[in-house]
Amino acid sequence: MDSELIKKIVKASGVREGELILVQLWGEDSDITIMHDFAVAVAELGASPLELQQSRSHNRNIFSAAKEACFPERYYSIFEKVDAVLDVFAYQPVVLNYEISKVQMNYYRNYMRKLFEVLMKKQRFTQIRIPTAENARESDLDIGDYIERMTKAYDIDYIKLSEICEKKIAELKTAREILLHTGDNCSLKLVMGDRNWIADCGDGDWPCGEVYIAPIEEKTAGKVFYNRLFIENTGVFEKVILTVEEGIVISSNQEKVNDYIKNCAKESLTVCELGFGCNENITGLCGYAVLDEKMADSFHIAIGDNRLFGGVNKADLHMDFVGIAEIEIIN
């Protein structure tokens, strides 16, 4: 990712003059110029960068040697005055990917838990995936395809994106109910209640470009069709119909999808989100939800946890199912 694109991303993330910005890099020393480029972009906007590298190899060494007295509460007070976080990852965050003793691993997990308790309370916590070969492996896409799709999704007109998201919310915010018409004769009803629509134009999970809401959990009902359904760690399924009753995905027209459903807890099958993609630089579904859910003219529902954006469902997962639908708004 070149420095000019990084500047574009940092500006769109909302960095303002006078702020203290934590730039946290999940990567090795070979990736460190990425963190430095983000810090320079922060400084160019008149804000103060604070750099923190989370290297797997270095954290292995630190937490293999750490004692119980390491990282007391006053350590985390270092971050109290931080206004916002740019969480930049060249590979999957938090995962150590090394074997250390159970006691030492508990020290590491406790450190990460307490660190994120502090950082998630900031005005903005922006997660930015760098188009790297390591991140491509998580996506199951070919490395070249992944890097090309991600770079294109980042390199957009963010003022225009904000306008698109604002216009979409203006269309949706008066809706009492929304019907998604998919396939030949499938319709899914979602009820909005007094929940609020949220625009992701740069201060959330990148690449950005969607509007979303937590619908009233127990009132989602009907059927929804997917030409291709991607279920994480399970498979890719063709021409799938999901049936939803009282907010819970109860069955499918496909045996292997039903096997997945049978092995999930009720809260993990609760429809927890409705969203619409707005990023015009994402032009085709690829099976990687991080990109697919932001694709212009797509919709997604998610199952699982939605407490961070206005819902009440507590679950151990949050999984998006992306497709194409005709939208009917009922005011």
Disulfide bonds with the S-S distance in Angstrom:
none
